[in-house]
Amino acid sequence: MVWLYLLGGLILVLVTLQCLMKIYFGAILNLIMNFIHSNIETVKAKLFDEAISKIKSNKKNERLEILELGIGTGENFRHFPKGSNVTILDKTDLFLPYLNESIKKNNRNDLNVSKLVVSKAEEMVGIESDSMDLVVHTFILCSVDDYTKVMNQVYRVLKPGGVCIFMEHSIDNENKKRKILQKFIEPLMGDCKFLDMKKVLNSGPYDHLELKKYTVNRSLITFINPVVYGYGSKS
């Protein structure tokens, strides 16, 4: 009988947490993503520097055309080249206040946030083919309906010579305890799923792909490990 009480208590906790997530989703996600990004800042800075140096679609002294998938908390803005034109695509404008806050916090008024497109990433309505020098997505593929369509759309909108930068959390197939934890908390994560991101990204359409793996050494967010990151390019 004891296990029935324990199970009932666990279900009650899960339901309560799900309700809280729905009510305070934006604020909670903002806090979580700020904490996660602060713990990957060094590796992310190196990734942006390396990937941006590979862009061949843009002439010298021209503004880069950048598309970021997901407004999030605007944590990537600090890494965008000076004076870039930025288009944001998100399925909701819920996080727009956090984006404006990030621009002020990082002193990035040089960026021209020219367009906010409210659309699913699988569709990218209103974004022309061969129009972007750089596409960026961090911790996004886990929550889309069809990651294959998303990657195909990214490839479509990239100019020849353009680059896509990505960082995504993954299911951990090498650490059994972490994998169990990931599966346990997955119901609390809304649309977020734990996928084999190395396999997902390798299935994409990119003509050249660089993949790496990073482990965040913080116990509070150990569930996001491993982080699969890198860039893909279009010839």
C-alpha positions as a printed Julia matrix, in Angstrom:
235×3 Matrix{Float64}:
  0.0    0.0     0.0
  2.9    2.34    0.72
  3.96   2.39   -2.92
  0.43   3.47   -3.89
  0.7    6.52   -1.6
  4.14   7.3    -3.01
  2.86   6.97   -6.57
 -0.13   9.19   -5.78
  2.14  11.79   -4.2
  4.45  11.73   -7.21
  1.54  12.19   -9.63
  0.27  15.12   -7.52
  3.71  16.77   -7.65
  3.92  16.3   -11.42
  0.44  17.75  -11.99
  1.2   20.73   -9.72
  4.46  21.44  -11.55
  2.72  21.22  -14.93
  0.1   23.75  -13.78
  2.79  26.13  -12.55
  4.67  25.79  -15.83
  1.55  26.74  -17.79
  0.85  29.8   -15.64
  4.4   31.1   -15.33
  5.9   29.52  -18.45
  7.55  32.63  -19.87
  9.17  33.75  -16.6
 10.28  30.23  -15.64
 11.77  29.51  -19.05
 13.53  32.86  -19.03
 15.25  32.01  -15.71
 16.17  28.49  -16.85
 17.58  29.59  -20.21
 19.56  32.46  -18.67
 21.18  29.98  -16.29
 21.9   27.44  -19.05
 23.39  30.02  -21.42
 25.59  31.46  -18.65
 27.14  28.0   -18.25
 27.91  27.49  -21.95
 29.07  31.02  -22.73
 32.74  30.17  -23.35
 32.1   27.31  -25.75
 29.33  29.3   -27.45
 31.6   32.28  -28.07
 34.18  30.03  -29.73
 31.48  28.37  -31.83
 30.15  31.7   -33.13
 33.65  32.96  -33.95
 34.54  29.79  -35.86
 31.23  29.43  -37.71
 30.96  33.1   -38.69
 34.46  32.93  -40.17
 33.17  30.21  -42.53
 30.43  32.39  -44.07
 31.11  32.92  -47.78
 27.79  34.42  -48.82
 28.48  37.99  -47.76
 30.68  40.64  -49.33
 33.04  42.65  -47.11
 31.48  45.57  -45.23
 27.91  44.41  -46.02
 25.49  43.86  -43.14
 24.96  40.19  -42.4
 21.42  38.92  -42.78
 20.72  36.78  -39.71
 17.69  34.64  -38.9
 17.28  33.35  -35.35
 14.72  30.63  -34.69
 13.02  31.27  -31.37
 13.1   34.58  -29.52
 14.08  32.92  -26.28
 15.86  35.28  -23.91
 18.01  36.94  -26.58
 21.18  35.38  -25.15
 22.76  34.92  -28.58
 22.58  38.58  -29.55
 25.92  39.39  -27.91
 27.63  37.12  -30.47
 26.08  38.6   -33.61
 28.47  40.63  -35.8
 28.15  44.39  -35.42
 25.48  46.07  -37.52
 23.73  42.87  -38.59
 20.15  42.78  -39.86
 18.26  40.36  -37.65
 15.02  38.52  -38.38
 13.37  36.6   -35.54
 11.03  33.68  -36.18
  8.94  32.24  -33.37
  5.61  30.52  -33.05
  4.68  33.06  -30.34
  5.56  36.62  -29.32
  5.42  35.67  -25.63
  9.16  36.26  -25.14
  9.42  39.61  -26.93
  9.86  41.6   -23.66
 12.87  39.45  -22.74
 14.37  40.06  -26.17
 14.15  43.84  -25.77
 15.67  43.51  -22.3
 18.59  41.51  -23.72
 19.32  44.12  -26.42
 19.59  46.79  -23.72
 21.57  44.6   -21.32
 24.13  43.64  -23.97
 24.27  47.15  -25.46
 23.38  45.85  -28.94
 21.46  48.82  -30.32
 23.7   48.51  -33.4
 21.66  45.47  -34.45
 18.75  46.12  -36.76
 15.96  43.78  -35.66
 14.07  44.26  -38.89
 11.33  41.67  -38.64
  9.5   39.42  -36.19
  7.83  36.55  -38.01
  5.23  34.66  -35.97
  5.24  31.29  -37.67
  6.15  27.68  -37.1
  9.77  26.88  -37.96
  8.51  24.1   -40.24
  6.93  26.75  -42.49
  8.98  29.98  -42.19
  6.2   31.97  -43.81
  7.4   35.21  -45.4
 11.12  34.36  -45.41
 12.55  34.19  -48.93
 14.78  31.43  -50.23
 18.53  32.18  -50.4
 18.1   35.31  -48.24
 20.12  34.61  -45.06
 23.87  34.61  -44.45
 23.44  33.05  -41.02
 20.71  31.06  -39.28
 20.94  30.42  -35.54
 19.0   28.01  -33.37
 19.76  27.04  -29.77
 17.65  24.52  -27.83
 14.87  24.65  -30.41
 14.81  21.34  -32.34
 13.66  19.52  -29.2
 10.3   21.3   -29.28
  9.32  21.43  -32.95
  6.77  19.1   -34.54
  9.03  18.0   -37.41
 12.78  18.64  -37.16
 13.39  17.37  -40.71
 11.1   20.05  -42.13
 12.78  22.69  -39.96
 16.27  21.8   -41.19
 15.05  21.73  -44.79
 13.56  25.2   -44.31
 16.83  26.45  -42.79
 18.7   25.14  -45.83
 16.16  26.78  -48.14
 16.52  30.26  -46.66
 20.34  30.15  -46.42
 22.24  31.85  -49.21
 24.81  29.7   -51.02
 27.86  30.0   -48.78
 25.66  30.64  -45.73
 26.0   28.9   -42.37
 23.64  27.59  -39.69
 24.86  27.64  -36.06
 23.18  25.31  -33.57
 23.36  24.15  -29.96
 20.89  21.49  -28.82
 20.5   19.33  -25.73
 20.34  15.59  -26.35
 19.26  12.31  -24.84
 22.25  10.71  -23.13
 22.66   7.2   -24.54
 25.97   6.72  -22.73
 24.9    7.58  -19.17
 22.03   5.34  -18.05
 21.24   7.3   -14.86
 21.05  10.6   -16.73
 18.88   9.03  -19.44
 16.44   7.78  -16.78
 16.34  11.29  -15.28
 15.67  12.79  -18.7
 12.79  10.43  -19.36
 11.39  11.11  -15.88
 11.3   14.9   -16.27
 10.26  14.93  -19.94
  6.51  15.14  -19.1
  7.24  18.42  -17.26
  8.98  19.99  -20.23
  5.94  20.92  -22.31
  6.75  20.52  -26.01
 10.39  19.72  -25.24
 11.62  16.2   -26.0
 14.93  14.46  -25.39
 16.15  13.35  -28.82
 19.37  11.85  -30.14
 20.59  15.19  -31.52
 23.72  13.81  -33.15
 21.51  11.52  -35.23
 18.98  14.3   -35.87
 21.56  16.81  -37.1
 23.41  14.22  -39.18
 20.14  13.6   -41.03
 19.98  17.25  -42.15
 20.55  18.59  -45.67
 23.79  20.53  -45.06
 26.61  20.18  -47.59
 29.2   20.41  -44.81
 28.59  19.64  -41.14
 30.74  20.16  -38.04
 29.46  18.43  -34.89
 30.88  18.53  -31.37
 29.72  17.49  -27.92
 29.93  19.4   -24.63
 29.11  18.47  -21.04
 27.92  21.18  -18.66
 29.41  20.52  -15.22
 26.55  21.87  -13.14
 24.42  19.41  -11.18
 21.28  21.57  -11.4
 21.2   21.3   -15.2
 22.91  17.95  -15.71
 19.75  16.79  -17.48
 20.62  18.85  -20.59
 23.8   16.84  -21.21
 25.22  16.15  -23.63
 24.94  19.43  -25.54
 25.47  18.78  -29.26
 26.68  21.87  -31.1
 28.34  22.99  -34.29
 27.43  24.4   -37.67
 26.26  23.32  -41.11
 26.85  25.12  -44.38
 25.22  25.4   -47.8
 27.41  25.27  -50.89
